[in-house]
Amino acid sequence: MNIVGRAVKQIRDENGVTQEVLAARCNLLGWDISRSTLAKIEVQLRRVKDTEAVILAKALKVNISRLYLCDE
């Protein structure tokens, strides 16, 4: 389980970004991730390393702290 998955989905949805686009942004930042792996992160089935959280924040164009402040 992870604690950032819900926030990733929430922020992605708020900004109208698809999973495919977010995965592509992460790939451009050096993290080889597929859309299906991103989906697993969002439903909290896959753990997220701290380095991956940094890349997710950059790809979502938010401060990393936003990933840890999700509306429940």
Phi, psi and omega in degrees: 000158177222163181255359181257347185303315180297319180293320178303311180297315182299312181294318179300314179295317179302326183262004177066033180260131178280164176299323180298317180293317180297318177299319179296319178299317179297319178299319179295334179271004174101007179251112180283096183228142178263166177299321181292325176292320177299320178299320178295324176295315183297328178264012174064033176266342180240137177290156178237121177288158180299323179294326178289324178297321178298315180294318178301316179298316179297316181294328178274352179062045177227162173292141183303329180300333179297332179291338183259006181237064183267139172292130183279000000 
